[in-house]
Amino acid sequence: MQAARVGLIGLGFMGSAVGRRLIERGFPLTVFDIAEEAVARMGELGAARARSAREVAAATDVVLTVLPDGPDVEAAVLGPDGVLAGAHSGTIVVECSTIDPVVSDRVGRAVRSAGFRMLDAAIGRLPIHAEKGQLVFMVGAHPEDLKAVRPILEALSSEIFHCGGPTLGITMKLINNLLAHTVMAASSEALVLGAKAGLAPEVMLRVLTSTAADNAALHSSIPQQVLTADYRPGFKSALAHKDMGLAQGMAARLGVPLFTMAPIRQLTSAIASQGKGDLSAAVIATVLESLAGVSLAKQPKAPGDK
């Protein structure tokens, strides 16, 4: 059976990785991004290049959007040169961006009112996982809509969670990110305290990963980035700051207090104020290190040290 024609709007770190994987898996791909150089790079890999979201929709059956925030999604889908302007019978929009569920609902209603289909398929994990087909999708969709695009999502992922109807996928993503960033901050804070008390970070990691304190950050972001002071982005701190704000906004609308998680956004605000928004979200550890006057990063040995 011939693979569906796929459109991809948004070619940042994640969008580009998604595009490369789709090309590798044999999907005819048409791409658009406001950054022409990103479109050109995908063209070199075999993607058809479009000049607008409208052209992407006109040339494809399923359109994936992987964009930074809600206003970008609204412009790409509902704008005068957007997806709806080029949509045709059978067009399905798969919204993969991390945005406010209120915006996702508004865009989805507009798409469905125009006679087309849309689902939210929020992405978990990093671009490196996209390239290996190991993403996690949190999907909010009518069952028949998920069934229609499942082969595309399966090409990109190792797990697909159907969280419920429209907007419940992105809602799950915000809850996931809220907890993940909180765990990262709490783990960093604990390690900073231990370092200040004289414990070696490597010793603490061996202990913490062997007890009930274990968590994913202790196996990935902390040893790979914090302990090496290598904060090249896979997931930017600025996006973490945005996601924390969206999650807290959702909690406020629903009247749910966030006693332990709300303060973490102040740490991401501090990162933003220091101009580190383009670095990895793990850079949150540097704020805590600075306040405590310690460093968790391995120090280079001086000449003559054993």
N, C-alpha and C positions, 0 to 999 in steps of 0.2 A: 504494500500500500504506500502511495506517495506521501512523503512527509508534508505536514501543513506548512504553508508559507507564513513565516513568523516575522513580525516587525518588532524592533527594539528602539525605544526612545529613552535616552540617557546612557552616556558612555563614560561614566566616572570609573572609579576602581572596580566597583561591583558590576556595573553595567557592561563594561568591556570584558570582564571575565565571563559573564553570562554569554555574551556574544561569541567569544572564542569557543566556548563549549558547544554552543548550538551549531556553529559551523563545523566543528569536528564531528558532531553527531549526524551531520548530513541534512540539517534543516535549511531550506532556502531562506536567507536572512536579508532584510532591508533595515537600515539603521538611520537614525538622525540624532544629532546633538547640536547645541548651539556652538560648541567648540569644533570648528571645522577640522582641526588637526586630529581630533579623536575619530571623526567620521572617516578621515583619510586612512588612518591606521587600520580600521576595520575593513575598509575597502581593499587594502592590500592583502587581507586574509581571505577575501572572497565575498564579502558582503556587498549587496547593492547599496548605493549611497543615495539617500533622499535629501531634499532641500527643506523639508518641513515635516511636522507630524502628520499633516494632511496627506502628503505623498506616501508616507509609510502606511497609513491606513488603506489608501486606495490600492496599494500594491500587495497587500497581505490579507491573511485570514484571522490571525491572532496577533494582537498588539500588546507587548509587554512594556510597561513604563517602570523605569528604575531611576527615580529622581530624588533630589535632596529634600523637598518639603512640599507642603500642601499647595501653596500658590503656584509652584512649578507644575504640579499635576493638573490643576485646574486650567492653567494656560495651555498645556500640551493636549488636553482632552477636549476642553470646552471652548478654547479660543477660536478666533476667526480662521486661523490656519491650522486648527487642531485636528485631532482624530475624528471627531464627529463630522467635521466638514468633508472628510474623505472616506467615511465609513460606507459600507455596502452591505447587501444582504448576507447575513452570516457572520459579520464582524463580532469578535469577542475581545474585550479589553481585559487584560490581566494586570492589575495594579499592584506592583511589587514594592513600592516606596513605603517608607515609614512615615506616616502622616497622621494627623488628627482623625480619629474615627468619624467625627462630625463632617469633615471635609470629604472623606471617603464616601460617606452616605450621600452627601449632596451630589458629588460627581456620579456616583452609581445610579442615583435616581434619574439624573439627567440623561445618562446613557440609555437606561431602560425605557424612559419616556420617549426617546427617539427611535425605539424599536430594535435596539441592539442589546448585547449582554455584557456584563462586567462582574468580575470577582476580585477580591483582594487576596493576594498570595504573598504575604509578608515573608521576607527572607531571613533565615537564621544562618549564622556562621559567616565566614570571611571569603574574600575573592579567591583565595587559594583553594577553598573547598568547591567553589563554583567550577573552577577549571578541571577538577577531578570528579565532578558529578556527585558531590557529597554535601550539598546544601540541605537545609531543613526548611520546608515550607509550612507556614501556618496559614491555612486557607479559610476564608469566609465566603461561602458560595452556596447557591442552590445545587443539589447533587448532580443534576444533569449538566450544569455548566462546568463543574469540576471534572466530570467524566470526559467532556469534550476536549479539555486541554491537558488532561493527565499525562499523555505521552510526552508533551513538552516539559512539564514539571519533572517527570521521572528521569528525563535525560539530564537534568541539572541536579538532582537530589538523591539522597539516600533515604529520606523520610518525608512523608507528606501527612500532615495532621489536618483533618477536616474539623475545624473548631466550631462550625455552625454556619448560620446564614451570613449574608453580606455584612461586612464591617467587623465580624468577630475574629477574623484572622489578624487584622491589624491591631485589634484590641489585645489579643494574646501577645503580639509582638511587643507592644508597649509595656505590658506587665513583665514579659521576659527581660526586656532591656533594663527596666527599673530595678529588678532584682539582681541582674548580672552586674550592673555598674555599682550597686550597693555592696555586693559581695567582694568585688574588686577593691573598692575603697576600704572596706572593713579589713580585708586581708592585708592590704598595704599598711594600714594603721597599726595592726598587730605586729607586723614585722618591724616597723619603725620603732615601736615601743621596745621590742626585744633587742634591736640593734643598739638603742640608747642604753639599755641595761647591760650590754656587753656580749650578747649572743651573736653568733655568726649566722647570717641569713641562710647559708646552706644547711646548717644544723636545724634551724627552725623549719625549713621546708621538709626535711626528712621526717621530723616529728609530726608536723601538722598534716602531712599527706598520709599519715598512718593512723589518724584518730578521727573522731567525729567532726573535727574542724576542717576536714578535707573539702576542697571545692575545685572547680575547673581552673580558676585563676592561678592557683598554686602549681598547676601543671603546665600552664601555657604562658599567659601574659607576664606573670611575675618572673619565672626563670628566663624566659626568652627576651624580655624587654626591660623590666625593671632592674634585674641583676646585671644586665649588660649595658644599661643606659642607652639602648637602641630603640628609639621611639618613632621609627619610620612607620607611616600609617598603613594599616590594613583597614581599620575603622577609625575615622578621625574623631578627635576629642570634640570638635565643634558639633558633630552629629550626635554624640553622646549627650552633650549639653541640650541640644534641641529635643532629643527623645525624652530626657528627664523632665523637661518642661511640659511636653505633651502628656506624659503620664500623670504628672501632678495636676495638670488642668483637668484631665479626665476624672481624677479622684475628687477634685473640688466640685465638679458638676454632679458627681454621684453621692457627695456627702460622706466620703470615706476618709478618715484621718490616716496620715502616713507618719507615724511617730518615729520610726527608725530610718525610713528611706528619704524623707523630704530634705534633710540637711545635706545630702550628698550633692544636690544641685549647686549648693554654695561652693563646693570644691570645684565643680566644673565651671562655675562662674569665675573663680579665681584663675583657672587655666586660661579662660578666654581673655581675661584682663591682662594676662602676661603675654598675649600674642602667640599662644601655643595651640590654637584651635586646629591647625593643620597637622599636628602630630597625633600619634596614636592615643586612643582613649586611656591607655595604661599610664600616660604621663601624669595622671591624677596622683600617682605616688610621689612625684617630685614636690608637690605642694606640701604634703605631709612631712617629707624629708626636710624641706626648708624650715618648716616651723619647729621641728625637733632638733635641727642642727646635726643631722646624720645623713649618711648615704648608704643605700642598700647595694649599690653597684660595686662589682668586684674592682678593687684597685689594682692597677698594674704594679708588678713587682719592681722594686728599685734594683739597680745593678748590685750584684753581690748577695741579694736575698735568696734564701733557699726555700 
